[in-house]
Amino acid sequence: MRASRRKYESKYKPWIEHQGKAIVGEGRANLLREIRETSSIRGAAEKLSIPYRTAWEHIKKIEEAIGAPVVKTHRGGIKGGGGAVLTEEGAQVLREYERYERYLGSLSEDKEYWEALYMKISARNRIGGVVKGIEKGEVAASVIIEVATPTEITALITKAAVEELDLKVGDEVEAVIKATEVMVSKE
């Protein structure tokens, strides 16, 4: 079934929290990235066109919120050579943010996800039946469904979906047929 064409785009503003307080959003993540890349708070601030003092204020707010340093600095003396590096905690904060950012970005760009949101389910692509068997693997599970007519349909779904639906042999379910796959729903 053809999905409706999307008129609007999804956007998001990710941030990560510590004990219920937002600590890193896009701006602070960019600051930590630039410190990682330039090994300099001043260099990061210049690249981001923010005052050096503001960069330090952001760093201090993160550190106060999590109770640990996120940047380690060293002085360079009269000939220069000073710099800054992310601490292990700072690197972990940035990794968590980047992981979340990648996830949201992939979800936002996933055409199949958006198609599924718009998918209209009709009587012709729903078949009622009874679960006759479940074979769980490491990631996926096969669900064997006996339908009203003398036939069985096997749906390959994630193990997490089997657990989320709380599927058991004998449950009455519907096989939702999509052009490329068979999904399972349960009331």
N, C-alpha and C positions, 0 to 999 in steps of 0.2 A: 504494500500500500504506500502510495506516495505521500510524504509528509508535506505539511504546509511550508511555504517558503518563509524564512525568518525575516521579519521586518526590522527588528531591533537586535543589537548585539549585546551579549552579556559582558559585564565588566565587574571587576572586583578590586577590593583594597585589602590585601591580606595583612595581618599583624599577628604576632605571637604574644602570649601572655605568660606571666609568672605569678602564681597565687592570685589569680583574678585581675591582675593589672596588666594593661597593654605595655609592652616594653620595646618592641621593635616593629616598625611598620616600614613602608617603602623608603622613606627618607633616611632613617637610621640604618636600615640594611644597606643602602647605597653608601653611607659613610663607612660602615664596617668593610664593605667590599673594596672601597678605594684605599682604606688603610692597609688592607691585605695586599692590594696591588702596588701601592706606591711606597709602602713601609714608612709613611709619614702622615701625621695628623694635619700638618700645615699643607702638604701636597694634596691630601684628600679634600680638605676644605676649599682650596683654590680650584681644584678640578670640578667640584660641585657648586662653586660660586656661593659659598656660605662663609660667614666670618669664622676665623680660627676659634674665637671665644665660643661661638655657637656650637662648633664641632665638639669642643670640650664639654659644654653643657649637656649635649646629647649623650656623650660617653658616660658622664657622671650620673645621669638619670638612669641609664641602663644598669650601671654598676650598683647604684643604690637600690634599685628594684630587685635585683637578683642576689645582692649581697656578696658579689665577687668581682674582681677586676676583669675587664674584657680587653683591655689594651695595656701593653707593657712598653714603656718608653725608656730610651737611653739618650743621654746628652752627648753631643758631639764635640763640645769645646770650641776653641777659637777657630779651628780649621774646618769646622762642620763635621759631618759624619754621624750626627744624631739620627734618631729614627724611632719608629714605633712598629710593633707587631701585635697581632691578636694573640691573646692568651688562649689556652685550650678551651676555657669557658667561652670566650668571645667567638672562637671558631665554631664551637658547638651551637651557640645562639644563631650565628649566621647560617650554619648548615640546616638547622631546623626551619628557619625562615625560608631558605631557598628550596627546601624539600616541599614545603607547603605551597610556595609560589609556583613551583613546577606542577604540582598536582592540580591546583586551581586552573592554571594555564592550559593543561592538557584537557581538563574537563570542559573548559570554556570553548576549546577548539574541536572537541569530539563531535563530529557531525552525526554519528550514530546515536549518541546520547540525546542530542537535540531532536533527532528524528523520532526516537522512542517517546519523548515527551509529547510530541504531536501525533503519535500513532493513534489512529482510531481503531478500536477493536469492534469487529462486527460478528454476527452469528456465524458467518462462514469461516472465520479463522479461530473459532473457539470450539473445543471438543471436550466434553466432560468424560471423566474416567476415574479409575481407582488405582492407586499406587500399588504395584505388584512386587516391586523390588527397588532397592537403592544400592548402588555400588559407589562407595566413597574412595577417591584417590587422594593424593597429597593436596591438590588444588581444586580439582573438579570432581563432580559426582554425576553418575548416570542414573536417571530416574525412569524406571519402566512403568508405563501407565497403560492399563487395560481400558480400552474405550468401549462404549456401548455396542458398537458393531464388533464382530469378532476379530479384533486386531489389537496390537499393542504399539504404542509410540514410545520411543526412547528420547528423552530430553537430556542434553549435556549442559548442566548448570554448575555453578561454583559450589564447593562444599559449604561455603559461608551462606549461600542462598538456601541450601537444604536445611541448615541449622536455623536460619532466620525465619523460614516458613514453618519450622518445627515439623517437617515431613516425616511420616511414619508409614510403614506398609499398612494398607487398608484405608488410608485417608482418601476422601473424595476430593478431586482436584479438577482443574481445567487445563488442558494443553492449549496454549496460545500460539498459533502457527504464524510465523513471520517468514518472509521469503527465504531468509538465510539460516533460520534456526527455529527450534521449538522451545518456548519458554513455559514456565509453570506458575500458575496463580492458585491461591487457596483463600477461601473466605473464612 
